[in-house]
């Protein structure tokens, strides 16, 4: 499974996993609710999985300015 982790706010590449042996269960995707999965994980036709999470920089900014979480993409 090829998985790319991107920041949901600034699009920074956080990391990538390119190992066909890795399963969604090993990544913990099975712990997400259907709504969380829809919000966080996307799949393209080439088999690429993209997971949108928050990078450390954006998390620090949100910790200092929690009202910014109300904006769709506050750091662009």
RABELLIN-V318615 format. One record per backbone hydrogen bond with DSSP energy under -1.0 kcal/mol. CO is the residue of the C=O (numbers start at 1). NH is the residue of the N-H. If there is no record, write none. Layout:
CO&NH + CO&NH
This chain:
1&19 + 2&49 + 3&17 + 4&51 + 5&14 + 5&15 + 6&53 + 7&11 + 12&7 + 15&5 + 17&3 + 19&22 + 23&27 + 24&29 + 25&28 + 28&31 + 29&32 + 33&37 + 34&38 + 35&39 + 36&40 + 37&41 + 40&52 + 42&50 + 44&47 + 48&44 + 49&4 + 50&42 + 51&6 + 53&8 + 55&59 + 56&60 + 57&61 + 58&62 + 59&63 + 60&64 + 61&65 + 65&68 + 66&69 + 67&70 + 68&71 + 73&76
